[in-house]
Every structure is written in C-alpha cells, then in structure tokens.
Amino acid sequence: MVSCSLCNMKIAELFLEKLKGTIVKKVGSKKQYPICFACQKKYDSKDELLAALK
C-alpha cells in the first residue's frame, strides 16, 4: 500500500493496483507524489498541493 505524501495516511488500491486518489508531479521532475482524497479536499488547486509538499 502507498501512503499519502502530505498526511502519511495509507491510500487504498483498486483493481490492478490503481490508487484510490491522485498522483501529482512537479513540473520538470519525474518524481510522483500520491495524494489521498482528504488532502485533495483541503487544498483546492494543484499549486496549493505542490506548495504543501515543501
């Protein structure tokens, strides 16, 4: 199981190991950051999510 990059809560997986959440990438980077639904509700835009990642 994968953990959320912001709150470290475990994210459930669906069929064929697809995450039940979203994945955010920084511009120009190949690293992916999984985000849970609760953190998606806290932050309205992708820019706010990326700023919260540090």
C-alpha positions, 0 to 999 in steps of 0.5 A: 500500500502507498501512503499519502505524501502530505498526511502519511495516511495509507491510500487504498488500491483498486483493481490492478493496483490503481490508487484510490486518489491522485498522483501529482508531479512537479513540473520538470521532475519525474518524481510522483507524489500520491495524494489521498482524497482528504488532502485533495479536499483541503487544498483546492488547486494543484499549486496549493498541493505542490506548495504543501509538499515543501 
